[in-house]
Amino acid sequence: MTRTLAAATVALMLAAGTAHAQPVVYTWTGYGTNVPGSGKCPTYKMVIDVTVDGDAVKGKFQQEGRPERTFETTLGRNGSIKTAAMVGGGGMMDVIGQIKEGDSRIKLDGYCVFEGKLTKK
């Protein structure tokens, strides 16, 4: 009886531990590439941070010298991310990516394209 109770306690502790996994934070820093009509994107430095907590995804990005912007979404099939984020002047950036072990990527597509491989912080 005591052995059964101890095993049940350990099983509950393990289940509780997996249910409350820590959020994982990913980051990317780099420069943009031009889209039609723009010519300065390779001089724009961007920092993107993405926090994944279960299926919830929260991101923030900041171009050097500009205000920080945010986005929120949920993980889709196969860890996909797809949403949009407001930027200055009423513009929008498409946020596209994936969160997969060993192959997490992000792309912001709007006035410039910022994309690359996400690394865990």
C-alpha positions in Angstrom: 0.0 0.0 0.0 2.8 2.4 0.9 4.7 1.6 -2.3 1.5 2.2 -4.4 0.9 5.6 -2.6 4.6 6.6 -3.3 4.3 5.6 -6.9 1.1 7.6 -7.3 2.7 10.6 -5.7 5.7 10.4 -8.0 3.3 10.1 -11.0 1.4 13.2 -10.0 4.5 15.2 -9.5 5.8 14.2 -12.9 2.4 15.1 -14.5 2.3 18.5 -12.7 5.9 19.2 -13.9 5.1 18.6 -17.5 1.8 20.6 -17.3 3.7 23.6 -16.1 6.7 23.7 -18.5 8.7 26.9 -18.6 8.1 29.3 -21.5 10.8 29.1 -24.1 12.3 32.4 -25.5 13.8 32.6 -29.0 15.6 35.5 -30.6 16.9 36.8 -33.9 19.0 39.9 -34.7 19.8 41.0 -38.2 19.3 43.4 -41.0 16.5 43.7 -43.5 16.3 43.1 -47.2 14.6 45.4 -49.7 11.1 45.0 -51.0 9.9 46.9 -54.2 9.9 50.6 -53.5 12.5 50.5 -50.6 16.2 50.9 -50.7 17.4 51.3 -47.2 16.4 48.0 -45.6 19.9 46.5 -45.5 20.8 49.4 -43.1 17.9 48.6 -40.7 18.8 46.5 -37.7 16.0 44.5 -36.1 15.8 42.5 -32.9 13.0 39.9 -32.7 12.1 38.0 -29.5 9.5 35.2 -29.5 8.2 33.6 -26.3 6.4 30.3 -26.6 4.3 29.1 -23.6 2.4 25.9 -24.5 0.5 26.9 -27.7 0.6 30.7 -26.9 3.1 32.8 -28.8 4.0 36.3 -27.9 6.6 38.3 -29.8 8.2 41.7 -29.7 10.4 43.3 -32.3 12.3 46.6 -32.4 14.1 48.2 -35.3 17.0 50.2 -34.0 15.9 53.7 -33.2 12.2 52.9 -33.5 9.5 52.0 -30.9 9.1 48.4 -29.8 6.1 46.5 -31.5 4.4 43.3 -30.4 2.3 40.4 -31.8 0.4 37.5 -30.3 -0.8 34.3 -31.9 -1.1 30.6 -31.2 1.0 27.8 -32.7 -0.6 26.2 -35.7 -0.1 22.8 -37.3 3.5 21.6 -37.1 4.5 24.6 -35.0 3.6 27.2 -37.6 3.2 30.9 -36.8 1.1 33.3 -38.8 -0.3 36.7 -37.8 0.1 40.4 -38.4 1.5 43.2 -36.4 0.9 47.0 -36.5 3.8 49.2 -37.2 4.1 53.0 -37.3 1.9 55.1 -39.6 -0.8 52.5 -39.7 1.3 50.0 -41.6 1.3 46.2 -41.0 4.0 43.5 -41.0 3.1 39.9 -41.7 4.6 37.6 -39.1 5.3 34.1 -40.5 7.4 31.4 -39.0 7.7 28.1 -37.3 8.8 26.7 -33.9 10.4 23.3 -34.3 13.2 21.7 -32.4 16.3 22.5 -34.4 14.5 24.5 -37.1 12.8 27.6 -35.6 12.4 30.5 -38.0 10.8 33.9 -38.2 9.9 36.4 -41.0 8.5 39.9 -40.8 7.3 41.0 -44.2 6.1 44.6 -44.8 8.1 47.8 -45.5 11.2 45.5 -45.5 11.7 41.8 -45.0 13.4 40.6 -41.8 14.0 36.9 -41.5 16.2 34.3 -40.1 16.7 31.4 -37.8 15.6 31.8 -34.2 17.9 30.7 -31.5 17.0 29.8 -27.9 17.9 32.4 -25.3 
